[in-house]
Amino acid sequence: MLELDHVSVTFNAGTNNEVRALREVSMSLDDGEFVTVIGSNGAGKSTLFGVIAGAVAANAGQIHLDGQDITHTPEYQRSRVIGRVFQDPRLGTCPGLTIRENLSLSAIHGRRLSLRRDVKKDQEDWFRDELAHVRLGLEDRLDTDVALLSGGQRQSITLVMATLVKPKLLLLDEHTAALDPNAAAQITNLTRDLAERYEITTVMITHSMQQACDLGNRVIMMHQGEIVFEISGAERAKLTPADLIDRFHSLGDAELSDAQMLAQTGTFTLGDLRALARQSSLNR
C-alpha cells in the first residue's frame, strides 16, 4: 500500500544551518498494516509524515501509494486519499460549525461540488452510527458547535472524520499526546477499533512506549533521520516498554536523555527510566 524508496530530505542545504532530516529512508507497508513510529525529538518522525502527506518535498527517492507514484503529487491531491490527525485536537475540526456540519464536510471530501445540496437528510443515520462507536453520546449532539466540546471529544470527531470516507492511508501524529489520561485512553481504543473495523493502513507516531506496544503489528524506531530498527512478528507480539527502553539505550549513553521523550505519555516515570537504564548497563 505504501512504499518509500531511499527518500531523503535536507533543509537549508549548503548552509551552516543544513539539517539532513531524512537519510535515504526506505520502508513499505502492506494493505491494512498498522505501524507505530518512535524516536527522540529530531529523529525525523514528523518529516517522515510531512513527506508522505506532501507537506514536505523529498530531495531524493520515490514514494508510491497503492501502486501510484505520488512523489511529486501536491498535498491537496494526496489529502483525498490520506487521512491525517494531528496532536492538537483543534486542528481537525472547524469551530463555529456543528458536529453534523463537520462530518458533512468529510462526507463530501474529494468530490466535485455542485449547486445542489450535497448533504442529504438520510446521511444523519450514517453520522449517528459512526459516532455511536465513540461511546461518548456525541450521536445525540449533532447540532452542537464543536468549539464547545472537550479536547478528547474533538479528537474523537477528528478520527471519525478522517475515516468517514475510508482513506488509503491514515497518519496519526501523536494524536493522544495533548489529552488527559482518560481521554487519551478513549482515543487509543477508538483508534484500534477504527483501524481494525475498516482495515485501514495506518502509521502512528507516538512518544508512549506502552502505546507502541499495544497498538499495531510493527514498531519502527527512527534516529537521526534513519530507521535504526524494526520489530514485527513473534518478537513484536511479546514486546514490552522495557524492551523499547533497552533498544533505545543501546543507541548510546549520549542519547539516554532523549529517551525521556518516549516515556512522556506512557506508563514509565523518569525514575523507572533511569532504573531500566542502569539495569541495562549492568547487563552489558
Secondary structure, DSSP 4 states (H G I P E B T S, - for coil): -EEEEEEEEEESTTSTT-EEEEEEEEEEE-TT-EEEEE--TTSSHHHHHHHHHTSS--SEEEEEETTEE-TT--HHHHTTTEEEE-SSGGGSS-TTSBHHHHHHHHHTTTSPP-SS--S-TTHHHHHHHHHHTTTSSGGG-TTSBGGGS-HHHHHHHHHHHHHHS--SEEEEESTTTTS-HHHHHHHHHHHHHHHHHHT--EEEE-S-HHHHHHSSSEEEEEETTEEEEEEEHHHHHT--HHHHHHHHHTT-GGGGGGHHHHHTTSS--HHHHHHHHHHHHHH-
